[in-house]
Amino acid sequence: MAYLSELIGRAVRDHRGMTLGRLNDLLILPEEKSAYPRVVALALKNGNAAANLLAWLGTEDLAGNIIVLQTQPQPYQETGQEIYLARDVMDKQVIDVEDHRMVRVNDLELGRIGSDYRLLNVDVGGRGLLRRLGVENFAERIVERFNRQIPNHAVAWCDLSFLPEVGVRLNVSRQNFNELHPADIAEILEDVGPRRAGDLIRDLGDEKIADTLMELETDFQAEVLESFSKERAADIVEEMEPDEAADLLNELEPEKRQAVLDLMEQEEREDVQELLAHQEDTAGGLMTTNYASVPPEISVGQALEYLRNDPDAQEAEMIYYVYVLDPDDKLLGVLSLSNLVLAAPETPIEQLMRTNPVYAGLTTPRDEVLEELSKYNLLAIPVVNEDNQLQGIVTADDALEMLLPQEWKVKLPRLFR
């Protein structure tokens, strides 16, 4: 075994004992048939001269303090597919999918297999850092006195996917990136930053990207969305909750915002445009247009069947409350889903619903909305226009989030979906 940190700087001699320079880097070439790429060249430095590439011929030995070439050195011609281990991998970041965080590559472990040296593991733990500093053995003696051990945190190279365009590696040994919860992906993206985030999630489905963006702050969302084409951005925004989509579009430059809106499907576009017309700090600006409703003249059993087949109910941001609307969408009453589940199927909805429900107007300030939610212990409050027609609902988490200080504004759990 050999570690890159211990190899860099070693003298390299030819088969006649002449010093050619010092090892500056090792080059590997990814192979389809092998999970562990082999070293194909050595990059040597001699003073201020440009690095000299020598082909790995299989007769070199990296085990000693001096690297000796056993045969006549041969120059190496790059193909453009090579990865420089010290330049391209060392000190770069790794996304640890298991712990949902960014970690740094502290060292690289190589092993001899036949006549080749191959890259086996990436050290992302404290042991690799101590080795880089040259104090690994000293540190081990210290911790042994306290009956402790320095943890060894290494990831097999075959469990990594190289993303040279963003300089990040993705650890997929335990879970595929696509299988992570959107909140976990969002946590990783916050570490990576918005410029790299778009490249990392580009291959995810539109719905998964939308769910992930909704876990992030709107300014971060907007920067990520800027990395996508207008067509893809429109597809992603269509998958978001209307209120979240409106907040995001408000962060975009007017030209980009309009371009995205023009490319959205008519129904989704109209929902978002309706919200964009309201001030952000009012009930109209906070509300979502996705909610569950039933007509008044049916029974509990019919209402449950109605909800099962209603596309709007399927898209509802929270379905704890079901609103009773007349044919003109005027708000007549409200009942909870538990009311429906526990009532006898033949019970008329008009008999079960609560009339004169608490509501907010489109221009009601957000402070008053939150006060009403708190006063009546509600999870959501309906928003109506001047004709008492239901326009949307404001959920408690959305209202509270608007009032949090910026430094506390970690996305609240979406308990109501």
Phi, psi and omega in degrees: 000150178213145178251138183302321182299330181275341182273323183300131179096351179289146177290142178242126180241152177275184185292348178259003178090005180278132179286125182264339182150196179242146182295123181255334181190164172238140180251135174242161179230112180304140181236141179291326186273351182230136179283341183242106185291147182266155174289127181250345182200157174248135175258119184252144175243136177227096183069226181267004180290157177297153181300139180254126182264126176242136181291144173277118186257357178091000179250004180275157179227122182265005187283330185274177178287340177235135179270120183246127176274125186274347180230175180301123181300141178239132178295150180250131179259117183293147176259346184096352181259357184289153174243123175277118187295313181289319184283317190262339187241312183301135179070004175278170184265148176240136174272113177273100185294327182295318182259001177056052181207166176265136174228162184256145175284113181266335179194167180230133182255128178245151178223150181272125177234106186068234179263003183252153165257132182235149178281119186256307188226155174248121181270117180243014184255183181292331181297319179295323179293318178297323178296318178300324182276352179077021183237020183299311182295319179298316181295322180296321179295323180294311184290332177297327180295335180256015178057043178238170177228147174278119182297143177252112183243097181236149179239131179296139181301327181292346178266012181241147176241119186281129179239079187297333184290339178241359177067029183231148174246147185246116179278115182239028185289324183263321184215144172289141182308322182293338183272353179291152174294143180308325179295325178289320177297319180298322179297320178293317182297326179297325177288322183287322184098154187297329183294322180272337185302318181300321179292326182288327185256003186303325184272358176284162177290158182301319181294320180293321177296317180298315179298323179291315180298326182291351175268000184246164176293151187295326179292326176292316178306313184297319180295321178294316183296331179297338181280352180259156175294162180300321181295314180291322179300319179296319179297321181290314182297326178300331182275352181275159171299141184306319181292322177293320180297319179296317178298318180295312182297330177295339180274346183275158172298144184310319182295316180293321179300313181293322179297319179293316180299318182297334183266355180280156175297150188303313184297312180295322179297316181295321178298316182289318180298326178298320181285326180296339183283348184257152176295141186298328185264025176242168178301322178296325179281337181270338191285160169247148181267006177262114180207170180254136180215158177220157175282162187278338193271016183246171180266173179299315180299318178293325180295318179297318178293322178300314181294322180299329185256002183268116179301325180296322178294325179295330182266358185301136180293323173215140186239022177294324177253143175239126185261140181260120185237145174277179182301339179264014180068019176283140184282116180259328184184182180212150174214156180271159179297327178295325175303316182293317184292322186272341182282157176295141185303329184275356182295129178292141179300319182299332179281331186269330188288157175266119180277165181052054181291156174294137181213169176235154174271168182299328183259008179298127180299151184298327179298320179290324177300312180296323179297318179293319178300317181288316183300318184258009176054051183259151174269341177201156179229133179287150179241125183238161176267190183295338179264015180064023176273132182292125181254335181171189178224150173251120178276155184298323182292321179294320181292318181292322182300325181295337185263352182289143173300151184304320183288344177261356192282064169276139186304126180290149178300138179270086188280346193254010182272000000 
